[in-house]
Amino acid sequence: MRHKRLIWQLYPSQLIITIVALLAAAGYGTYSLRAFQLTQTGVDLKARARLAQENVLTLLAQNDLVALRSFCTTAGKDSSTRLTVITPTGVVLADSDEDPGRMENHGDRPEIIAALSGRPAPSLRFSNTLQEKMMYFAIPLAQGSKTLGVLRTAIPVTFIDSVLKEILLKIVWGCLIVALLVALAAWFIAQRISRPLEEMRRGAERFANGAFTSKLREEGAEEVASLARAMNTMADQLDGRIKTIARQHSQLQAVFSSMVEGVITVDPEERILDINQAGAKLLGIPLEKLRGRTTLVAVRNLALQRFVSQTLASAKPIEGEIDLTSREGREKYFYAHGTRFQDAADMTGGAIIVINDVTNLRRLENMRRDFVANVSHELKTPITSIEGFAETLLDGALDTPEDARRFVEIIAKQSKRLHAIIEDLLALSRLEQDQEQSELLLTEEQIINPLRRAIETCGLKAAKKKISIELNAPDDLTADLNSPLLEQAVTNLIVNAIKYSDEGNRVLVRAGQHGGEKIAIEVQDFGTGVAPQHLPRLFERFYRSDAARNRKLGGTGLGLAIVKHIVQAHGGEVGVQSEVGKGTTFTILLNKEKHHENTSGA
């Protein structure tokens, strides 16, 4: 809506009020003057009627109509008055301007009726006989108690209208002159009133734009000067408060942006008011796609939306875990803390949600739980076998040499399996302790040496399945490494490749440059392969992609976990690529130069 300036509200109203007042005064004056003129005309007609009454009454009593008509004509012309004599029945006996014989009955005329009723009163109307507006006044002609007739006097009132028109024209010109003078005065007054207010408007706009140093002039009327002082005081206070707010906002924004936790603020309608960079990163959504949208539309997660709704509905802070696992199966868990806040009217103004990514903690907790379950299961199997067959021997199987020998062989086999599990667990424990306590000692060596020793170590197992192991590595390729540990890692990978390869197949061991600063060691088999869903967890302790087949083939389930820890101890990375039915390739990436950082174990 467009607002008018103050001067255009003051000036027209003052001008209109003045013009209306002048018109009202002129109209009332004209009306009063006309009423006065008509009243005076009525009084004059009454006086004229009284002057002619005696003569008319005498002639009427004598019934001398000729003389009566002659008198009316003569007296009417001398006094410029129309004289009419009428009988009580309304018959016109004499008239100064017209032939009585041609005049209609006047018994219904208002002035005649008033005169006969004893209450004479003037009457103003248009005369059909004379074709002009006339004023009439009639008096009764009585002789004793008998009314002989009525004497009516009349004069035209058009001269009154002419005079009034001249007077009205003068009044109009006078009103125009007064209106012009008032318009100029009103314009001057409106300017004087609106100019200080206009200056204050401009000052308020400067204050709104932050120019608090430009003060308003405290001059003019006391009310205006007081308003200017109040606005200047307000500007000083606003300047101080805005600076304080800006400083606090800058501090809060710095804290808000530097927090590693995700911070989300929402309004009562669950729309996201603000979110820090950490929160957007945790949610995996750009900032511009979050602000201004509801949590359900922006994040598309019912668990988060329910937590926000509960926070807005609860008077106390609430906490809880939110599952934001994607449809693709990518795990993501947050621990959230929500608090509702009130606005100035103590109404719910929104809520603040603080989220922490606990995905790794949840994953580690799951890994710990799985590890405990798996290690318990792995240890329970050989221990149960040993215990069972030992009890069988004690129950009498010792007396049967063949059964006793077979049971003892099983006990020995399970003991070796139990020993291998414990040795691998101890190896993992030593690797973790070495990584936590001190940096692994690395020396520059040729890569091909630990690879050859690993192949020699696995030669007997490969020969049993008629599997050939091929080595392809340059002799001059060197890197900073711990040779025994790297040999153990490659040995575990080769054993794993032999285990999952068919008889007569082959295993490839390669080493070479990878980029400018890396060395890649690959162990490739052409066996059964691993399904894609198992690849991310292959290096977890006791994880088996095919538990039944793995136990049949033997092994502790810790070989790949040991490989991972050895590679991490070297500051490198280990990865796997596999296709079911076509084989698997494990890749170890090592740094060419000595790694000085202490990398903690997984």
Secondary structure, DSSP 8 states (H G I E B T S, - for coil): -----SHHHHHHHHHHHHHHHHHHHHHHHHHHHHHHHHHHHHHHHHHHHHHHHHHHHHHHHTT-HHHHHHHHHHHHHHHT-EEEEE-TTS-EEEESSS-GGGS---TT-HHHHHHHTT----EEEEETTTTEEEEEEEEEEEETTEEEEEEEEEEE-HHHHHHHHHHHHHHHHHHHHHHHHHHHHHHHHHHHHHHHHHHHHHHHHHHHTT-TTS-----SSHHHHHHHHHHHHHHHHHHHHHHHHHHHHHHHHHHHHH-SSEEEEE-TT-BEEEE-HHHHHHHT--GGGTTTSBHHHHH--HHHHHHHHHHHH-SS-EEEEEE---TT----EEEEEEEEEE-TTSSEEEEEEEEEE-HHHHHHHHHHHHHHHHHHHHHHHHHHHHHHHHHHHHTTGGGSHHHHHHHHHHHHHHHHHHHHHHHHHHHHHHHHHHHHHS----EEEETHHHHHHHHHHTHHHHHHTT-EEEEE--TT-EEEE-HHHHHHHHHHHHHHHHHTS-TT-EEEEEEEEETTTEEEEEEEE-SS---GGGGGGTTSTT--SSHHHHHHH---S-HHHHHHHHHHHTT-EEEEEEETTTEEEEEEEEESS---S-----
